[in-house]
Amino acid sequence: MTAELNSILSLEVPLIVEVAQRRMALAEAVNLVHGAIIEFPQASDGELRVLVNNKVVGAGTAVKVGENFGVRISRVGDVAARVQAMGS
C-alpha cells in the first residue's frame, strides 16, 4: 500500500448504529420530561442499521459484549458504496 492510502485508511469517521427512528410532532418533543418513554415501531430484537457519515453501509444485530453493547454485522454494502459513504 502506498503511504497516501495508509494515511487515508487511518482516518477516523463517525460510525452510528441506529436502534430506531420515529417522527413526532414538535409539540410532543418539546413536552418530553425526564423519565418519559418513547415507543418505537421497531422490534427490540430487529436488525440495526450501521451508518458512516449518516449513510447506510450495513446492518447487524445487537449483542452483549461483557457489560457493553455491541453489534454483530450481518450485512455490508459493496466496497465502492462504503468508500463513497466515508468520503462525503
C-alpha positions in Angstrom: 0.0 0.0 0.0 1.1 3.5 -0.7 1.7 6.0 2.1 -1.3 8.0 0.9 -3.6 5.1 1.1 -2.4 4.1 4.5 -2.9 7.7 5.6 -6.5 7.8 4.3 -7.3 4.4 5.8 -6.2 5.6 9.2 -8.7 8.5 9.3 -11.4 8.2 11.9 -15.0 8.6 10.7 -18.3 8.7 12.7 -19.9 5.3 13.0 -23.6 5.3 14.0 -25.7 2.3 14.9 -29.4 3.3 14.6 -31.6 1.5 17.1 -34.8 3.0 15.9 -36.3 6.1 14.4 -39.6 7.8 14.8 -41.2 11.1 13.8 -43.2 13.1 16.3 -44.8 16.5 16.4 -42.6 19.3 17.7 -45.1 19.9 20.5 -44.6 16.3 21.7 -40.8 16.7 21.6 -40.9 20.0 23.5 -43.1 18.4 26.2 -40.8 15.5 26.9 -39.8 15.2 30.6 -37.3 13.1 32.5 -38.5 9.5 32.7 -40.7 9.8 29.6 -40.9 6.7 27.5 -41.0 7.0 23.7 -42.3 3.9 21.9 -40.8 2.9 18.6 -42.4 0.9 15.9 -39.3 -1.4 15.5 -39.0 -4.7 17.4 -36.3 -4.7 20.1 -34.5 -7.6 18.5 -34.7 -6.3 15.0 -31.9 -5.5 12.6 -30.0 -2.3 13.3 -28.7 0.0 10.5 -25.0 0.8 10.5 -24.1 4.2 9.2 -20.9 6.1 8.3 -21.2 9.8 7.8 -25.0 9.3 8.0 -25.0 6.9 5.1 -26.1 3.3 5.5 -23.1 0.9 4.9 -24.5 -2.3 6.5 -26.7 -3.9 9.1 -26.4 -6.0 12.2 -28.0 -7.3 15.4 -27.4 -6.2 19.0 -25.2 -8.3 21.2 -23.9 -8.0 24.7 -20.1 -7.9 25.0 -19.3 -8.2 28.7 -21.0 -5.2 30.2 -21.2 -3.3 26.9 -23.4 -3.2 23.9 -22.1 -4.3 20.5 -23.3 -5.0 17.0 -22.8 -8.3 15.1 -22.5 -7.2 11.5 -24.8 -9.4 9.3 -24.7 -7.4 6.0 -22.4 -4.8 4.5 -22.6 -2.9 1.2 -20.1 -3.3 -1.5 -16.7 -1.6 -1.1 -17.5 1.2 -3.6 -20.6 2.2 -1.6 -18.7 2.1 1.7 -15.9 4.2 0.4 -18.3 6.7 -1.1 -20.1 7.0 2.3 -16.8 7.8 4.0 -15.8 10.4 1.6 -18.8 12.6 1.5 
